Amino acid sequence: MTTHLYRASILHFPHKSAQPKDDYIYIKDGALVTRNGKIVVTGERKTIENQYHDVKTHDYSGQLIVPGFIDSHLHFPQTEMLASFGEQLLDWLENYTFPTEGKFSNPEYAAKIADIFLRQLYRHGTTSAMVYSSVHQCAAEALFSAAQKHKMLLIAGKVCMDRHCPSWLQDSPEKAQKESADLIERWHGKDRLYYAITPRFAPTSSPEQLHALGELAQQYPDVYIQTHLNENLNEIAWVNSLFPKHNGYLDVYDKFNMLRPKAVFGHCIHMQEHEWQRMAQSGASIAFCPTSNLFLGSGLFDLKTAEKHNIPVALATDVGAGTSFSMLRTLGEAYKVGQLRGEQLQPLHGLYLMTQGAALAQGLEDKIGNLNPGSDADFVVLDPNFDELTSLRFEQHNEVQDIIFALSMLADDRAISATYIAGEPVYQTHIK
């Protein structure tokens, strides 16, 4: 058995909490021990070192170990179109997204971008993600294969669209159901990989396709579902015109049997009260994508109301409408969204939404999102003093809450000293 000890400050949320800003574990002079891809123990360094004095030691003194970041909504085929200028949602899809995703019919190209995509996640401290592929089965295969090589916990799915998109990106109800089923049988539950049934959003799936995907969701009740909901006012009006017999956008998914636990809905900015209530009843969760919502001018997510209804919420980058792979920067933008709404997102609350809170939203808290004994050894080493400015910033103010907040505003990939997945380094600035 291979056992490793890591010296650093330790910060995590050990369980579900309604008040994560007050309910966390912080050990200033701490240590974490891993064995065979699992966390064995965390605690005070002196105590741990006395118990594990003859194991391989990695010294990250002066730095901070936190659980690996979980990105709950992003699009791997949009990696290359990050920061494309202008437009709101529907025009942005037509002018940028669809032409880019057309390239992913080529398996070699999909494999190339999958490797780049995962490297970007790792260098920004993201160890798990819930990912949209393109409409092409081969692209999803490439992504799963790339993640499997690093023992990554990945949830992903082939996008399904049979209307209101270019003909060369369309599948059909039958093809969407068959290819999704094939991918489920091949990848769901294999190693640390999980499948998500993925209608892009209601306008690009006919009622027949939504029915076929709903059948699949009933056939495989343990798979995930991911799609978009109530992101843009024009989008909502379009949905209402396409589905006039339904009681709003959420009701479309509900009537096609895709509203349930393990269903994650991106955005949810313009929700009606009955939709908040129904989502709370269903056990589904929300991916809050602040950089994307601001970039596309979609609106300001109402985190307070979501939490009032006890709906699980997870932070997400939504690359490529989102403007950065950095979950730390995404946290900074979530704070700004709260400010514009007259609400204050505490820094540790925000960190919770991209670690333990995200794991809870996906039903994976026994595996990821924390540093509990028995959890998978997915963790990130943060260097608060990664440049001259941050070193100056933390000379006087270096409480853990202040460190996380300042990093959410100032950090980039230079703040990531190392990223570990299943106990193995997948990114390091230098060997420790």
URPERA-V850479 format. One record per residue. N is the residue number from 1. PHI is phi in degrees with one decimal (NA if undefined). OMEGA is omega in whole degrees, 0 to 359 (none if undefined). D_CENTER is the distance of its C-alpha to the mean C-alpha in Angstrom with 1 decimal. Layout:
BEGIN
n->N phi->PHI omega->OMEGA d_center->D_CENTER
n->N phi->PHI omega->OMEGA d_center->D_CENTER
END
This chain:
BEGIN
n->1 phi->NA omega->180 d_center->31.3
n->2 phi->-98.0 omega->181 d_center->29.5
n->3 phi->-116.5 omega->180 d_center->28.9
n->4 phi->-128.8 omega->176 d_center->27.4
n->5 phi->-120.6 omega->182 d_center->27.6
n->6 phi->-120.1 omega->177 d_center->25.6
n->7 phi->-90.7 omega->178 d_center->27.3
n->8 phi->179.3 omega->164 d_center->25.3
n->9 phi->-71.3 omega->185 d_center->24.5
n->10 phi->-124.6 omega->177 d_center->22.0
n->11 phi->-141.1 omega->173 d_center->19.6
n->12 phi->-163.9 omega->179 d_center->17.4
n->13 phi->-112.3 omega->189 d_center->17.3
n->14 phi->-75.5 omega->183 d_center->19.1
n->15 phi->-155.4 omega->178 d_center->18.7
n->16 phi->-62.6 omega->182 d_center->17.7
n->17 phi->-146.1 omega->174 d_center->19.2
n->18 phi->-82.7 omega->180 d_center->20.3
n->19 phi->-131.5 omega->185 d_center->21.1
n->20 phi->-62.7 omega->180 d_center->18.7
n->21 phi->-65.0 omega->180 d_center->20.6
n->22 phi->-113.8 omega->190 d_center->23.6
n->23 phi->-124.9 omega->183 d_center->22.3
n->24 phi->-147.5 omega->174 d_center->21.0
n->25 phi->-113.3 omega->175 d_center->22.7
n->26 phi->-129.6 omega->179 d_center->23.7
n->27 phi->-122.8 omega->186 d_center->26.2
n->28 phi->-65.1 omega->178 d_center->27.6
n->29 phi->-112.4 omega->190 d_center->29.5
n->30 phi->-114.8 omega->176 d_center->27.3
n->31 phi->-151.0 omega->178 d_center->26.7
n->32 phi->-127.5 omega->180 d_center->24.3
n->33 phi->-117.3 omega->177 d_center->25.6
n->34 phi->-123.9 omega->175 d_center->24.0
n->35 phi->-147.7 omega->176 d_center->25.8
n->36 phi->51.1 omega->174 d_center->24.9
n->37 phi->82.8 omega->180 d_center->21.1
n->38 phi->-121.8 omega->174 d_center->21.2
n->39 phi->-82.2 omega->180 d_center->21.6
n->40 phi->-94.4 omega->183 d_center->25.2
n->41 phi->-164.3 omega->166 d_center->25.7
n->42 phi->-127.8 omega->179 d_center->24.9
n->43 phi->175.1 omega->178 d_center->27.7
n->44 phi->-65.2 omega->186 d_center->30.3
n->45 phi->-58.3 omega->184 d_center->31.1
n->46 phi->-60.8 omega->180 d_center->34.8
n->47 phi->-66.2 omega->182 d_center->34.5
n->48 phi->-65.3 omega->182 d_center->32.0
n->49 phi->-64.9 omega->177 d_center->34.0
n->50 phi->-66.1 omega->181 d_center->37.1
n->51 phi->-85.3 omega->184 d_center->35.6
n->52 phi->-127.4 omega->186 d_center->34.0
n->53 phi->-81.1 omega->186 d_center->36.5
n->54 phi->-116.5 omega->181 d_center->36.8
n->55 phi->-110.1 omega->177 d_center->33.2
n->56 phi->-63.9 omega->185 d_center->31.5
n->57 phi->-113.6 omega->178 d_center->30.4
n->58 phi->-119.7 omega->187 d_center->27.9
n->59 phi->-98.3 omega->174 d_center->28.8
n->60 phi->-112.9 omega->180 d_center->26.1
n->61 phi->-55.7 omega->182 d_center->28.5
n->62 phi->84.1 omega->179 d_center->27.7
n->63 phi->-116.3 omega->190 d_center->24.0
n->64 phi->-129.5 omega->175 d_center->21.2
n->65 phi->-95.1 omega->174 d_center->19.1
n->66 phi->-130.0 omega->176 d_center->15.9
n->67 phi->-59.9 omega->176 d_center->13.4
n->68 phi->-57.4 omega->181 d_center->10.9
n->69 phi->-72.0 omega->180 d_center->7.8
n->70 phi->-115.2 omega->179 d_center->4.5
n->71 phi->-101.1 omega->192 d_center->1.7
n->72 phi->-96.8 omega->179 d_center->2.2
n->73 phi->-169.7 omega->173 d_center->4.8
n->74 phi->-162.1 omega->190 d_center->6.9
n->75 phi->-119.7 omega->184 d_center->10.3
n->76 phi->-67.2 omega->179 d_center->11.9
n->77 phi->-69.4 omega->181 d_center->15.4
n->78 phi->-94.8 omega->181 d_center->15.1
n->79 phi->-53.9 omega->187 d_center->14.8
n->80 phi->-77.5 omega->182 d_center->18.5
n->81 phi->-105.4 omega->176 d_center->18.8
n->82 phi->-53.5 omega->178 d_center->16.7
n->83 phi->67.3 omega->172 d_center->19.0
n->84 phi->-82.3 omega->192 d_center->21.3
n->85 phi->-71.0 omega->161 d_center->23.8
n->86 phi->77.2 omega->174 d_center->24.3
n->87 phi->81.1 omega->166 d_center->24.1
n->88 phi->-102.6 omega->197 d_center->22.3
n->89 phi->-50.2 omega->190 d_center->20.1
n->90 phi->-67.1 omega->177 d_center->22.7
n->91 phi->-68.4 omega->180 d_center->24.7
n->92 phi->-63.0 omega->176 d_center->21.7
n->93 phi->-60.3 omega->184 d_center->20.8
n->94 phi->-67.4 omega->188 d_center->24.4
n->95 phi->-88.4 omega->185 d_center->25.2
n->96 phi->-120.0 omega->191 d_center->22.3
n->97 phi->-67.1 omega->185 d_center->19.6
n->98 phi->-61.7 omega->178 d_center->22.1
n->99 phi->-60.3 omega->179 d_center->24.3
n->100 phi->-67.2 omega->184 d_center->21.6
n->101 phi->-68.0 omega->177 d_center->20.2
n->102 phi->-60.5 omega->181 d_center->23.8
n->103 phi->-67.8 omega->190 d_center->23.9
n->104 phi->-84.7 omega->169 d_center->21.7
n->105 phi->-72.1 omega->179 d_center->24.7
n->106 phi->-91.0 omega->184 d_center->25.8
n->107 phi->-60.7 omega->181 d_center->24.4
n->108 phi->-66.1 omega->179 d_center->25.4
n->109 phi->-65.7 omega->179 d_center->23.6
n->110 phi->-60.0 omega->180 d_center->20.4
n->111 phi->-65.5 omega->179 d_center->20.7
n->112 phi->-61.9 omega->182 d_center->21.3
n->113 phi->-70.5 omega->178 d_center->18.3
n->114 phi->-59.7 omega->179 d_center->16.0
n->115 phi->-65.7 omega->178 d_center->17.5
n->116 phi->-62.9 omega->180 d_center->17.1
n->117 phi->-56.9 omega->182 d_center->13.4
n->118 phi->-67.5 omega->177 d_center->12.7
n->119 phi->-62.1 omega->177 d_center->15.1
n->120 phi->-66.1 omega->176 d_center->13.4
n->121 phi->-59.9 omega->185 d_center->10.2
n->122 phi->-63.2 omega->183 d_center->12.7
n->123 phi->-70.2 omega->176 d_center->14.9
n->124 phi->-105.5 omega->174 d_center->12.5
n->125 phi->87.6 omega->180 d_center->11.6
n->126 phi->-88.6 omega->183 d_center->8.2
n->127 phi->-109.3 omega->177 d_center->9.3
n->128 phi->-139.5 omega->182 d_center->6.7
n->129 phi->-154.9 omega->174 d_center->4.4
n->130 phi->-113.3 omega->201 d_center->5.2
n->131 phi->-124.6 omega->170 d_center->7.6
n->132 phi->-89.7 omega->171 d_center->10.7
n->133 phi->-92.0 omega->174 d_center->13.8
n->134 phi->-97.2 omega->180 d_center->17.2
n->135 phi->-73.1 omega->187 d_center->20.0
n->136 phi->-87.8 omega->180 d_center->21.5
n->137 phi->-59.3 omega->183 d_center->21.5
n->138 phi->-63.7 omega->179 d_center->22.2
n->139 phi->-69.0 omega->176 d_center->19.0
n->140 phi->-63.5 omega->177 d_center->16.9
n->141 phi->-58.1 omega->181 d_center->19.3
n->142 phi->-63.5 omega->181 d_center->19.0
n->143 phi->-67.7 omega->178 d_center->15.2
n->144 phi->-59.6 omega->181 d_center->15.7
n->145 phi->-62.4 omega->180 d_center->18.7
n->146 phi->-65.5 omega->180 d_center->17.3
n->147 phi->-67.3 omega->181 d_center->14.5
n->148 phi->-61.2 omega->181 d_center->17.3
n->149 phi->-61.1 omega->181 d_center->19.5
n->150 phi->-104.6 omega->180 d_center->17.4
n->151 phi->59.0 omega->183 d_center->16.8
n->152 phi->-77.6 omega->170 d_center->13.0
n->153 phi->-85.4 omega->184 d_center->11.1
n->154 phi->-131.5 omega->170 d_center->9.5
n->155 phi->-112.3 omega->183 d_center->9.2
n->156 phi->-153.5 omega->178 d_center->10.7
n->157 phi->-158.0 omega->173 d_center->13.6
n->158 phi->-71.8 omega->176 d_center->16.5
n->159 phi->-65.3 omega->179 d_center->16.7
n->160 phi->-118.6 omega->180 d_center->19.9
n->161 phi->-150.0 omega->177 d_center->22.3
n->162 phi->-130.7 omega->176 d_center->26.1
n->163 phi->-163.0 omega->176 d_center->27.2
n->164 phi->53.9 omega->173 d_center->26.9
n->165 phi->-153.7 omega->181 d_center->25.6
n->166 phi->-55.6 omega->183 d_center->27.7
n->167 phi->-58.2 omega->181 d_center->29.7
n->168 phi->-78.3 omega->173 d_center->28.4
n->169 phi->-114.4 omega->183 d_center->24.9
n->170 phi->-89.6 omega->163 d_center->26.0
n->171 phi->-109.0 omega->179 d_center->26.1
n->172 phi->-139.9 omega->176 d_center->28.0
n->173 phi->-54.9 omega->183 d_center->27.5
n->174 phi->-68.3 omega->182 d_center->29.1
n->175 phi->-67.7 omega->179 d_center->27.3
n->176 phi->-59.6 omega->181 d_center->23.8
n->177 phi->-67.5 omega->183 d_center->24.6
n->178 phi->-66.4 omega->182 d_center->26.3
n->179 phi->-67.8 omega->176 d_center->23.8
n->180 phi->-63.9 omega->178 d_center->20.9
n->181 phi->-63.2 omega->178 d_center->23.2
n->182 phi->-60.5 omega->180 d_center->24.1
n->183 phi->-68.4 omega->176 d_center->20.5
n->184 phi->-60.4 omega->182 d_center->20.0
n->185 phi->-62.7 omega->183 d_center->23.2
n->186 phi->-81.5 omega->193 d_center->22.5
n->187 phi->-120.2 omega->188 d_center->18.9
n->188 phi->-65.4 omega->180 d_center->17.7
n->189 phi->82.6 omega->178 d_center->18.3
n->190 phi->-87.0 omega->186 d_center->19.6
n->191 phi->53.0 omega->181 d_center->18.9
n->192 phi->-113.8 omega->185 d_center->15.2
n->193 phi->-109.0 omega->181 d_center->14.2
n->194 phi->-137.7 omega->182 d_center->13.5
n->195 phi->-104.3 omega->174 d_center->14.2
n->196 phi->-124.8 omega->171 d_center->13.0
n->197 phi->-64.1 omega->197 d_center->15.9
n->198 phi->-135.0 omega->165 d_center->14.9
n->199 phi->-69.3 omega->184 d_center->17.5
n->200 phi->-55.9 omega->168 d_center->16.5
n->201 phi->-163.2 omega->190 d_center->17.9
n->202 phi->-52.6 omega->183 d_center->21.2
n->203 phi->-62.9 omega->182 d_center->23.5
n->204 phi->-95.2 omega->174 d_center->22.9
n->205 phi->-122.7 omega->175 d_center->23.7
n->206 phi->-68.4 omega->174 d_center->27.3
n->207 phi->-54.1 omega->180 d_center->28.1
n->208 phi->-66.0 omega->179 d_center->29.2
n->209 phi->-70.3 omega->177 d_center->25.9
n->210 phi->-61.6 omega->176 d_center->24.1
n->211 phi->-63.1 omega->180 d_center->26.8
n->212 phi->-64.0 omega->179 d_center->26.3
n->213 phi->-71.5 omega->175 d_center->22.5
n->214 phi->-64.0 omega->174 d_center->23.3
n->215 phi->-59.9 omega->179 d_center->25.9
n->216 phi->-64.0 omega->179 d_center->23.4
n->217 phi->-62.4 omega->177 d_center->21.1
n->218 phi->-73.6 omega->179 d_center->24.3
n->219 phi->-69.0 omega->182 d_center->25.4
n->220 phi->-122.2 omega->187 d_center->22.2
n->221 phi->-68.1 omega->181 d_center->21.2
n->222 phi->-96.2 omega->177 d_center->18.8
n->223 phi->-83.4 omega->178 d_center->16.4
n->224 phi->-85.4 omega->172 d_center->13.3
n->225 phi->-131.8 omega->176 d_center->13.7
n->226 phi->-139.7 omega->176 d_center->11.4
n->227 phi->-165.7 omega->183 d_center->13.1
n->228 phi->-108.3 omega->184 d_center->14.0
n->229 phi->-151.6 omega->170 d_center->16.2
n->230 phi->49.0 omega->181 d_center->18.6
n->231 phi->-88.2 omega->192 d_center->17.2
n->232 phi->-137.4 omega->185 d_center->20.6
n->233 phi->-63.9 omega->177 d_center->24.1
n->234 phi->-66.4 omega->176 d_center->25.6
n->235 phi->-61.3 omega->181 d_center->23.0
n->236 phi->-63.8 omega->177 d_center->23.9
n->237 phi->-61.7 omega->178 d_center->27.6
n->238 phi->-64.0 omega->179 d_center->27.1
n->239 phi->-59.6 omega->181 d_center->25.5
n->240 phi->-62.4 omega->178 d_center->28.4
n->241 phi->-74.9 omega->180 d_center->30.9
n->242 phi->-80.3 omega->184 d_center->29.6
n->243 phi->-128.7 omega->187 d_center->29.3
n->244 phi->-67.0 omega->181 d_center->32.2
n->245 phi->-86.1 omega->182 d_center->32.8
n->246 phi->-97.5 omega->182 d_center->29.5
n->247 phi->-91.3 omega->179 d_center->28.9
n->248 phi->96.6 omega->188 d_center->26.1
n->249 phi->-64.8 omega->182 d_center->22.8
n->250 phi->-60.0 omega->182 d_center->21.1
n->251 phi->-63.3 omega->176 d_center->24.4
n->252 phi->-59.8 omega->180 d_center->24.1
n->253 phi->-65.3 omega->181 d_center->21.2
n->254 phi->-61.7 omega->183 d_center->23.0
n->255 phi->-69.2 omega->177 d_center->26.2
n->256 phi->-100.3 omega->171 d_center->24.7
n->257 phi->62.9 omega->179 d_center->23.3
n->258 phi->-123.5 omega->176 d_center->19.6
n->259 phi->-117.4 omega->188 d_center->19.1
n->260 phi->-170.3 omega->170 d_center->18.6
n->261 phi->-57.1 omega->184 d_center->16.5
n->262 phi->73.6 omega->170 d_center->13.4
n->263 phi->-98.9 omega->182 d_center->13.3
n->264 phi->-119.1 omega->184 d_center->10.3
n->265 phi->-106.7 omega->180 d_center->11.7
n->266 phi->-77.5 omega->168 d_center->10.4
n->267 phi->89.6 omega->177 d_center->12.5
n->268 phi->54.9 omega->184 d_center->15.4
n->269 phi->-81.8 omega->188 d_center->17.4
n->270 phi->-109.0 omega->185 d_center->20.9
n->271 phi->-97.6 omega->171 d_center->21.2
n->272 phi->-88.1 omega->184 d_center->24.7
n->273 phi->-58.6 omega->181 d_center->25.7
n->274 phi->-67.2 omega->177 d_center->26.3
n->275 phi->-74.4 omega->174 d_center->22.7
n->276 phi->-57.4 omega->183 d_center->21.4
n->277 phi->-65.8 omega->182 d_center->23.9
n->278 phi->-68.5 omega->178 d_center->23.2
n->279 phi->-64.1 omega->178 d_center->19.4
n->280 phi->-61.0 omega->179 d_center->20.3
n->281 phi->-65.5 omega->190 d_center->22.8
n->282 phi->-78.8 omega->186 d_center->20.6
n->283 phi->84.9 omega->177 d_center->17.9
n->284 phi->-75.9 omega->182 d_center->15.1
n->285 phi->-134.0 omega->186 d_center->12.1
n->286 phi->-122.3 omega->170 d_center->10.7
n->287 phi->-101.6 omega->181 d_center->7.6
n->288 phi->-91.6 omega->189 d_center->9.4
n->289 phi->-120.3 omega->190 d_center->9.4
n->290 phi->-65.4 omega->182 d_center->12.5
n->291 phi->-66.7 omega->177 d_center->13.2
n->292 phi->-66.7 omega->182 d_center->13.3
n->293 phi->-62.2 omega->177 d_center->15.3
n->294 phi->-74.9 omega->183 d_center->17.7
n->295 phi->-62.6 omega->181 d_center->18.1
n->296 phi->-89.2 omega->180 d_center->19.0
n->297 phi->66.5 omega->187 d_center->20.9
n->298 phi->-78.6 omega->181 d_center->19.4
n->299 phi->141.3 omega->186 d_center->19.8
n->300 phi->-116.0 omega->182 d_center->18.7
n->301 phi->-66.5 omega->183 d_center->16.4
n->302 phi->-97.8 omega->181 d_center->18.4
n->303 phi->-62.8 omega->183 d_center->16.5
n->304 phi->-60.5 omega->180 d_center->19.9
n->305 phi->-69.1 omega->177 d_center->20.8
n->306 phi->-58.1 omega->181 d_center->17.7
n->307 phi->-73.3 omega->174 d_center->18.3
n->308 phi->-60.5 omega->179 d_center->22.0
n->309 phi->-88.3 omega->180 d_center->21.4
n->310 phi->59.6 omega->175 d_center->19.3
n->311 phi->-89.9 omega->179 d_center->16.3
n->312 phi->-61.9 omega->180 d_center->13.1
n->313 phi->-126.8 omega->176 d_center->10.7
n->314 phi->-129.0 omega->176 d_center->7.2
n->315 phi->-76.2 omega->181 d_center->6.5
n->316 phi->-155.4 omega->181 d_center->4.7
n->317 phi->-84.9 omega->187 d_center->7.0
n->318 phi->53.5 omega->169 d_center->8.3
n->319 phi->-54.8 omega->7 d_center->10.2
n->320 phi->-94.6 omega->170 d_center->13.2
n->321 phi->-69.3 omega->170 d_center->14.2
n->322 phi->-64.6 omega->192 d_center->12.0
n->323 phi->-100.4 omega->181 d_center->14.3
n->324 phi->-159.3 omega->171 d_center->12.6
n->325 phi->-77.7 omega->186 d_center->10.2
n->326 phi->-78.8 omega->175 d_center->10.9
n->327 phi->-69.9 omega->176 d_center->8.7
n->328 phi->-63.2 omega->177 d_center->12.3
n->329 phi->-64.4 omega->177 d_center->13.5
n->330 phi->-61.8 omega->175 d_center->10.9
n->331 phi->-60.9 omega->178 d_center->12.2
n->332 phi->-60.7 omega->179 d_center->15.6
n->333 phi->-70.9 omega->175 d_center->15.2
n->334 phi->-62.5 omega->176 d_center->14.1
n->335 phi->-60.7 omega->181 d_center->17.3
n->336 phi->-66.5 omega->175 d_center->19.3
n->337 phi->-59.0 omega->178 d_center->18.2
n->338 phi->-61.1 omega->179 d_center->19.5
n->339 phi->-59.8 omega->180 d_center->22.6
n->340 phi->-66.6 omega->178 d_center->23.4
n->341 phi->-91.2 omega->182 d_center->23.3
n->342 phi->76.2 omega->180 d_center->25.6
n->343 phi->-125.2 omega->184 d_center->23.1
n->344 phi->-118.2 omega->177 d_center->22.0
n->345 phi->-90.7 omega->178 d_center->18.6
n->346 phi->-66.3 omega->185 d_center->19.5
n->347 phi->-59.8 omega->180 d_center->17.8
n->348 phi->-73.3 omega->172 d_center->17.3
n->349 phi->-61.7 omega->178 d_center->16.0
n->350 phi->-62.5 omega->177 d_center->13.3
n->351 phi->-62.6 omega->177 d_center->12.5
n->352 phi->-58.7 omega->182 d_center->12.5
n->353 phi->-68.9 omega->178 d_center->9.8
n->354 phi->-116.7 omega->174 d_center->7.3
n->355 phi->-131.2 omega->184 d_center->9.4
n->356 phi->-63.2 omega->179 d_center->11.7
n->357 phi->-62.0 omega->177 d_center->10.9
n->358 phi->-67.0 omega->177 d_center->7.4
n->359 phi->-61.8 omega->177 d_center->9.4
n->360 phi->-63.7 omega->180 d_center->12.1
n->361 phi->-62.0 omega->182 d_center->10.4
n->362 phi->-103.0 omega->180 d_center->9.8
n->363 phi->68.5 omega->185 d_center->13.2
n->364 phi->-121.7 omega->185 d_center->12.4
n->365 phi->-66.6 omega->175 d_center->13.9
n->366 phi->-82.3 omega->183 d_center->16.8
n->367 phi->-118.5 omega->188 d_center->15.0
n->368 phi->-138.6 omega->173 d_center->12.2
n->369 phi->93.9 omega->183 d_center->11.3
n->370 phi->-148.1 omega->178 d_center->14.9
n->371 phi->-116.0 omega->180 d_center->18.0
n->372 phi->-73.2 omega->173 d_center->20.2
n->373 phi->-55.5 omega->181 d_center->22.8
n->374 phi->95.8 omega->176 d_center->21.9
n->375 phi->-72.1 omega->176 d_center->18.1
n->376 phi->-64.6 omega->185 d_center->16.8
n->377 phi->-82.7 omega->173 d_center->17.6
n->378 phi->-103.4 omega->181 d_center->14.2
n->379 phi->-152.7 omega->183 d_center->14.8
n->380 phi->-126.3 omega->174 d_center->15.2
n->381 phi->-104.6 omega->180 d_center->18.5
n->382 phi->-99.3 omega->175 d_center->18.7
n->383 phi->-107.8 omega->182 d_center->22.0
n->384 phi->-62.7 omega->183 d_center->22.8
n->385 phi->-100.7 omega->187 d_center->26.0
n->386 phi->-80.2 omega->175 d_center->24.6
n->387 phi->-151.4 omega->184 d_center->27.1
n->388 phi->-61.1 omega->182 d_center->30.3
n->389 phi->-64.9 omega->181 d_center->28.8
n->390 phi->-68.6 omega->175 d_center->26.4
n->391 phi->-61.0 omega->176 d_center->29.2
n->392 phi->-64.1 omega->182 d_center->31.4
n->393 phi->-58.0 omega->187 d_center->28.8
n->394 phi->-97.0 omega->178 d_center->28.6
n->395 phi->-63.5 omega->184 d_center->32.3
n->396 phi->-107.8 omega->185 d_center->33.1
n->397 phi->-120.3 omega->185 d_center->29.8
n->398 phi->-137.1 omega->169 d_center->27.8
n->399 phi->-67.4 omega->189 d_center->26.8
n->400 phi->-62.1 omega->178 d_center->23.3
n->401 phi->-62.3 omega->181 d_center->22.1
n->402 phi->-69.3 omega->178 d_center->23.7
n->403 phi->-61.7 omega->181 d_center->22.1
n->404 phi->-63.5 omega->181 d_center->18.5
n->405 phi->-64.1 omega->181 d_center->19.6
n->406 phi->-63.4 omega->178 d_center->21.4
n->407 phi->-64.7 omega->179 d_center->18.7
n->408 phi->-66.6 omega->179 d_center->16.4
n->409 phi->-98.5 omega->190 d_center->19.3
n->410 phi->-108.6 omega->191 d_center->20.7
n->411 phi->-76.9 omega->165 d_center->18.4
n->412 phi->-139.3 omega->184 d_center->17.4
n->413 phi->-64.6 omega->178 d_center->17.0
n->414 phi->-67.5 omega->179 d_center->20.5
n->415 phi->-76.9 omega->181 d_center->19.2
n->416 phi->-92.5 omega->178 d_center->17.5
n->417 phi->-76.0 omega->181 d_center->20.4
n->418 phi->-161.7 omega->175 d_center->18.8
n->419 phi->-125.8 omega->181 d_center->15.8
n->420 phi->-116.3 omega->174 d_center->16.6
n->421 phi->-123.3 omega->182 d_center->15.2
n->422 phi->51.6 omega->176 d_center->17.5
n->423 phi->80.4 omega->181 d_center->20.0
n->424 phi->-113.9 omega->179 d_center->20.4
n->425 phi->-71.6 omega->175 d_center->19.9
n->426 phi->-107.9 omega->176 d_center->17.8
n->427 phi->-155.5 omega->176 d_center->18.3
n->428 phi->-146.2 omega->173 d_center->21.2
n->429 phi->-75.9 omega->172 d_center->23.1
n->430 phi->-159.6 omega->186 d_center->26.1
n->431 phi->-73.6 omega->177 d_center->27.2
n->432 phi->-115.0 omega->none d_center->27.7
END
